Amino acid sequence: MKFRSADPEFAPMHESEISELLNQPIYLRVAMINERDGTPLVHPIWYYYEDGKFFAVSNSSGSKIRSLKKNPEVYFLVDIADRGVRGRARAKVIDDPEYAKKITSRNLIRYMGSADSPEAKDRIELARNYSVIEITPHFVASWKA
């Protein structure tokens, strides 16, 4: 994967700083094209990042999944007040309920601290209606103030 500077006025982050940012429980914002009318959509989603890919889930019958199946090219952003990463990527939708449960469990631990609460168990059960979204960046551009 290619790493680059996002803005000539700011320093790019080192790969270790990018990894540190991407391992924080903050939202991944994904921009895509609406499959119904071609307008832009931006959705915040829970994710984890591993081996150069973002992993997330969404309702299999929802607009995100329909839109990504029609046009898998996306733009992504993960940022906090003084730093961030963004870039173009390709999303792959995988319709596999067991895989969706696995990704859901991992994201629940990441964002809620556990997959053992009644709410977490309900979300894992709902994952049977989810699809996995694997997002592979073409490049990652970073900045830090």
MITORLO-699805 format. One record per atom (N, C-alpha, C): chain; x negated, y negated, z. Coordinates in steps of 0.05 Angstrom, whole numbers, always signed. Each point is the difference from the previous one (the first is absolute). Layout:
BEGIN
R / A / X / Y / Z
...
! end
This chain:
BEGIN
R / A / -17 / +23 / +0
R / A / +17 / -23 / +0
R / A / -18 / -25 / +0
R / A / +10 / -20 / -13
R / A / -15 / -25 / -2
R / A / +8 / -19 / +23
R / A / -20 / -12 / +13
R / A / +5 / -21 / +20
R / A / -9 / -26 / -11
R / A / +15 / -21 / +5
R / A / -7 / -27 / -9
R / A / +9 / -21 / +19
R / A / -10 / -24 / -5
R / A / +9 / -23 / +16
R / A / +27 / -10 / -11
R / A / +18 / -7 / +19
R / A / +26 / -9 / -8
R / A / +1 / -30 / -6
R / A / -19 / -15 / +12
R / A / +0 / -29 / -2
R / A / -28 / -11 / +2
R / A / -9 / -15 / -20
R / A / -28 / -10 / +2
R / A / -5 / -19 / +23
R / A / +21 / -10 / +13
R / A / -4 / -18 / +23
R / A / -4 / +15 / +26
R / A / +5 / +26 / +0
R / A / -2 / +17 / +24
R / A / -19 / +23 / -5
R / A / -12 / +9 / +21
R / A / -18 / +23 / -2
R / A / +16 / +26 / -3
R / A / -9 / +19 / -16
R / A / +13 / +26 / +0
R / A / -7 / +15 / +25
R / A / +17 / +19 / +7
R / A / -5 / +17 / +23
R / A / -19 / +23 / -9
R / A / -15 / +10 / +19
R / A / -16 / +24 / -5
R / A / +19 / +24 / +2
R / A / -8 / +22 / -12
R / A / +17 / +24 / -1
R / A / +8 / +9 / +29
R / A / -18 / -3 / +19
R / A / +7 / +7 / +28
R / A / +21 / -18 / +11
R / A / +0 / -26 / -7
R / A / +21 / -18 / +8
R / A / +26 / +6 / -13
R / A / -1 / +7 / -25
R / A / +25 / +8 / -14
R / A / +12 / +25 / +13
R / A / -17 / +19 / +6
R / A / +10 / +25 / +14
R / A / +12 / -7 / +27
R / A / -13 / -18 / +15
R / A / +11 / -8 / +26
R / A / +27 / -14 / -3
R / A / +3 / -17 / -20
R / A / +26 / -14 / -4
R / A / +21 / +21 / -8
R / A / -6 / +18 / -19
R / A / +19 / +19 / -9
R / A / +8 / +21 / +20
R / A / -15 / +2 / +21
R / A / +7 / +19 / +22
R / A / +16 / -13 / +22
R / A / +6 / -26 / -2
R / A / +18 / -13 / +19
R / A / +29 / +5 / -8
R / A / +18 / +2 / +20
R / A / +28 / +6 / -7
R / A / +15 / -26 / -9
R / A / -7 / -9 / -23
R / A / +13 / -23 / -13
R / A / +13 / +9 / -26
R / A / +18 / -16 / -10
R / A / +14 / +9 / -24
R / A / -17 / -2 / -26
R / A / +6 / +18 / -18
R / A / -9 / -1 / -27
R / A / +23 / -12 / -16
R / A / -5 / -22 / -14
R / A / +21 / -11 / -16
R / A / -5 / +8 / -29
R / A / +21 / +11 / -12
R / A / -3 / +11 / -27
R / A / +19 / -15 / -19
R / A / -11 / -11 / -21
R / A / +16 / -14 / -20
R / A / +3 / +18 / -24
R / A / +25 / +1 / -10
R / A / +6 / +17 / -23
R / A / +22 / -14 / -17
R / A / +7 / +13 / -22
R / A / +21 / -11 / -17
R / A / +26 / +16 / +5
R / A / +21 / -15 / +5
R / A / +26 / +11 / +5
R / A / +9 / +16 / -25
R / A / +7 / +25 / +5
R / A / +8 / +17 / -23
R / A / +26 / -8 / -13
R / A / +17 / -14 / +15
R / A / +26 / -8 / -12
R / A / -1 / -24 / -18
R / A / -15 / -21 / +9
R / A / +1 / -25 / -16
R / A / -27 / -12 / -6
R / A / -22 / +13 / +7
R / A / -26 / -9 / -7
R / A / -11 / -23 / +17
R / A / +14 / -7 / +22
R / A / -9 / -21 / +18
R / A / -20 / +11 / +19
R / A / -17 / -17 / +12
R / A / -19 / +10 / +20
R / A / +13 / +8 / +26
R / A / -11 / +21 / +12
R / A / +7 / +9 / +27
R / A / -25 / +1 / +17
R / A / +2 / -7 / +25
R / A / -23 / +3 / +19
R / A / +12 / +13 / +25
R / A / -12 / +22 / +8
R / A / +9 / +15 / +23
R / A / -23 / +4 / +20
R / A / +5 / -6 / +25
R / A / -20 / +7 / +21
R / A / +5 / +30 / +8
R / A / -21 / +15 / +2
R / A / +2 / +28 / +7
R / A / -21 / +9 / +20
R / A / +6 / +20 / +16
R / A / -20 / +13 / +17
R / A / -17 / +17 / -18
R / A / -25 / +3 / +7
R / A / -18 / +15 / -17
R / A / -24 / +10 / +17
R / A / -15 / +18 / -11
R / A / -27 / +5 / +9
R / A / -18 / +1 / -25
R / A / -25 / -6 / +4
R / A / -19 / -1 / -21
R / A / -21 / +21 / +4
R / A / -5 / +17 / -20
R / A / -20 / +21 / +2
R / A / -10 / +7 / -27
R / A / -26 / +5 / -2
R / A / -12 / +9 / -26
R / A / +7 / -18 / -23
R / A / +1 / -26 / +5
R / A / +5 / -19 / -22
R / A / +29 / -3 / -9
R / A / +19 / +11 / +16
R / A / +28 / -1 / -7
R / A / +17 / -9 / +24
R / A / +22 / -13 / -5
R / A / +20 / -7 / +20
R / A / +22 / +22 / -2
R / A / +10 / +8 / +23
R / A / +21 / +21 / +2
R / A / +24 / -12 / +15
R / A / +24 / +2 / -12
R / A / +24 / -11 / +12
R / A / +23 / +18 / -8
R / A / +24 / -6 / +11
R / A / +24 / +14 / -7
R / A / +23 / -20 / -4
R / A / +20 / +9 / -15
R / A / +24 / -17 / -3
R / A / +23 / +19 / -7
R / A / +24 / -10 / +4
R / A / +24 / +16 / -6
R / A / +0 / +7 / -30
R / A / +3 / +25 / -5
R / A / -1 / +10 / -28
R / A / +20 / -12 / -19
R / A / +23 / -9 / +11
R / A / +20 / -12 / -17
R / A / +0 / -31 / +0
R / A / -20 / -12 / +13
R / A / -2 / -29 / +2
R / A / -12 / -14 / -24
R / A / +2 / -26 / +1
R / A / -10 / -16 / -23
R / A / -30 / +1 / -3
R / A / -15 / +3 / +22
R / A / -30 / +2 / -3
R / A / -7 / +24 / -16
R / A / +11 / +23 / +7
R / A / -7 / +25 / -14
R / A / +9 / -1 / -29
R / A / +24 / -9 / -5
R / A / +10 / -2 / -28
R / A / -18 / -18 / -16
R / A / -7 / -23 / +12
R / A / -17 / -20 / -15
R / A / -28 / +11 / -5
R / A / -11 / +14 / +20
R / A / -27 / +11 / -4
R / A / -1 / +23 / -20
R / A / +21 / +15 / -1
R / A / +2 / +21 / -20
R / A / +1 / -11 / -28
R / A / +14 / -23 / -3
R / A / +2 / -12 / -27
R / A / -25 / -15 / -8
R / A / -13 / -14 / +20
R / A / -24 / -15 / -6
R / A / -19 / +3 / +24
R / A / -20 / +18 / -1
R / A / -17 / +5 / +23
R / A / -22 / -21 / +6
R / A / -2 / -20 / -17
R / A / -21 / -20 / +5
R / A / +10 / -20 / +21
R / A / -17 / -4 / +20
R / A / +7 / -17 / +23
R / A / -22 / -19 / +7
R / A / +6 / -19 / +17
R / A / -20 / -18 / +12
R / A / +4 / +3 / +30
R / A / -21 / +0 / +15
R / A / +2 / +5 / +29
R / A / -15 / -22 / +15
R / A / +8 / -3 / +26
R / A / -12 / -20 / +18
R / A / +1 / +11 / +28
R / A / -23 / -1 / +14
R / A / -1 / +5 / +29
R / A / -16 / -23 / +11
R / A / +12 / -16 / +18
R / A / -15 / -23 / +11
R / A / +9 / -7 / +28
R / A / -18 / -14 / +13
R / A / +6 / -13 / +26
R / A / -9 / -29 / -3
R / A / +0 / -15 / +21
R / A / -4 / -29 / -2
R / A / -25 / -9 / -16
R / A / -22 / +13 / +4
R / A / -25 / -10 / -11
R / A / -14 / +19 / -19
R / A / +13 / +22 / -8
R / A / -13 / +19 / -18
R / A / +21 / +18 / -13
R / A / -8 / +12 / -22
R / A / +19 / +17 / -14
R / A / -12 / +14 / -24
R / A / +16 / +19 / -11
R / A / -7 / +13 / -24
R / A / +25 / +1 / -18
R / A / -5 / -1 / -26
R / A / +21 / +2 / -19
R / A / -10 / +13 / -25
R / A / +18 / +7 / -18
R / A / -10 / +11 / -25
R / A / +22 / +13 / -16
R / A / -7 / +8 / -24
R / A / +18 / +16 / -18
R / A / -4 / +29 / +6
R / A / +22 / +15 / -4
R / A / -1 / +29 / +6
R / A / +21 / +15 / -16
R / A / -2 / +26 / +1
R / A / +20 / +17 / -12
R / A / +12 / +17 / +22
R / A / +27 / +1 / +0
R / A / +14 / +15 / +20
R / A / +10 / +26 / -12
R / A / -3 / +21 / +15
R / A / +9 / +27 / -9
R / A / +22 / +8 / +20
R / A / +23 / +6 / -10
R / A / +23 / +9 / +17
R / A / +0 / +31 / +1
R / A / +1 / +11 / +24
R / A / +0 / +29 / +3
R / A / +25 / +8 / +16
R / A / +18 / +14 / -13
R / A / +25 / +9 / +12
R / A / -5 / +27 / +14
R / A / -9 / +0 / +24
R / A / -6 / +24 / +16
R / A / +7 / -6 / +29
R / A / +23 / +10 / +10
R / A / +9 / -6 / +27
R / A / -20 / +8 / +22
R / A / -14 / +22 / -3
R / A / -20 / +8 / +21
R / A / -24 / -20 / +0
R / A / -9 / -8 / -23
R / A / -22 / -19 / -2
R / A / +10 / -27 / +11
R / A / +25 / -7 / -5
R / A / +11 / -25 / +11
R / A / +1 / +1 / +30
R / A / +7 / +23 / +11
R / A / +0 / +2 / +30
R / A / -28 / -3 / +11
R / A / -20 / +11 / -13
R / A / -28 / -2 / +9
R / A / -9 / -30 / -1
R / A / +6 / -14 / -21
R / A / -8 / -28 / -2
R / A / +16 / -17 / +20
R / A / +25 / +6 / +3
R / A / +17 / -14 / +20
R / A / -12 / +4 / +28
R / A / -7 / +24 / +7
R / A / -11 / +6 / +27
R / A / -26 / -16 / +4
R / A / -17 / +0 / -20
R / A / -25 / -14 / +3
R / A / +4 / -30 / +3
R / A / +19 / -11 / -15
R / A / +6 / -29 / +2
R / A / +13 / -7 / +26
R / A / +17 / +18 / +11
R / A / +12 / -5 / +26
R / A / -21 / -1 / +22
R / A / -19 / +18 / -1
R / A / -22 / -1 / +19
R / A / -16 / -26 / -3
R / A / -5 / -8 / -24
R / A / -15 / -25 / -6
R / A / +14 / -25 / +11
R / A / +26 / -2 / -6
R / A / +15 / -24 / +7
R / A / +14 / +0 / +27
R / A / +8 / +24 / +9
R / A / +15 / +2 / +25
R / A / -15 / +13 / +22
R / A / -24 / +11 / -7
R / A / -16 / +13 / +20
R / A / +6 / +29 / +6
R / A / +22 / +10 / -11
R / A / +7 / +28 / +5
R / A / +22 / +8 / -20
R / A / +1 / +26 / -4
R / A / +22 / +11 / -17
R / A / +18 / +17 / +18
R / A / -1 / -4 / +26
R / A / +14 / +17 / +19
R / A / +26 / -12 / +11
R / A / +4 / -26 / -4
R / A / +24 / -13 / +11
R / A / +25 / +10 / -15
R / A / +23 / -3 / +12
R / A / +25 / +7 / -14
R / A / +3 / -15 / -26
R / A / -7 / -26 / +0
R / A / +2 / -17 / -25
R / A / -19 / +11 / -21
R / A / -25 / +7 / +8
R / A / -20 / +11 / -19
R / A / +10 / +26 / -11
R / A / +11 / +17 / +17
R / A / +9 / +26 / -10
R / A / +24 / -3 / -20
R / A / +17 / -20 / +6
R / A / +22 / -6 / -19
R / A / -12 / -9 / -27
R / A / -20 / -17 / +1
R / A / -12 / -9 / -25
R / A / -14 / +22 / -16
R / A / -12 / +18 / +15
R / A / -13 / +23 / -14
R / A / +22 / +18 / -13
R / A / +22 / +4 / +14
R / A / +22 / +15 / -12
R / A / +11 / -14 / -25
R / A / +2 / -26 / +1
R / A / +10 / -16 / -23
R / A / -19 / +2 / -24
R / A / -25 / +7 / +5
R / A / -20 / +1 / -21
R / A / +7 / +21 / -21
R / A / +18 / +18 / +6
R / A / +9 / +20 / -20
R / A / +13 / -15 / -24
R / A / +8 / -25 / +4
R / A / +12 / -16 / -21
R / A / -20 / -20 / -12
R / A / -25 / +3 / +7
R / A / -21 / -19 / -9
R / A / -17 / +11 / -22
R / A / -12 / -18 / -14
R / A / -22 / +7 / -19
R / A / -25 / -13 / +10
R / A / -22 / +13 / -7
R / A / -27 / -11 / +7
R / A / -9 / -19 / -22
R / A / -12 / -22 / +8
R / A / -12 / -19 / -19
R / A / -30 / +0 / +5
R / A / -15 / +10 / -19
R / A / -29 / -2 / +1
R / A / -9 / -23 / -18
R / A / -13 / -19 / +11
R / A / -9 / -24 / -15
R / A / -30 / +1 / -3
R / A / -9 / +1 / -25
R / A / -29 / +1 / -5
R / A / -8 / -27 / -13
R / A / -16 / -16 / +15
R / A / -9 / -26 / -11
R / A / -18 / +3 / -25
R / A / +4 / -18 / -19
R / A / -19 / -4 / -22
R / A / -24 / -16 / +10
R / A / +6 / -19 / +18
R / A / -21 / -16 / +13
R / A / +11 / -10 / +26
R / A / -18 / -8 / +18
R / A / +6 / -13 / +25
R / A / -15 / -26 / +1
R / A / +15 / -22 / +3
R / A / -13 / -26 / +3
R / A / +5 / -8 / +29
R / A / -21 / -11 / +13
R / A / +2 / -7 / +28
R / A / -10 / -29 / +5
R / A / +8 / -10 / +23
R / A / -9 / -27 / +9
R / A / +0 / +0 / +30
R / A / -16 / -18 / +11
R / A / +0 / -6 / +29
R / A / -7 / -29 / +3
R / A / +12 / -12 / +20
R / A / -5 / -29 / +5
R / A / -24 / -3 / +17
! end
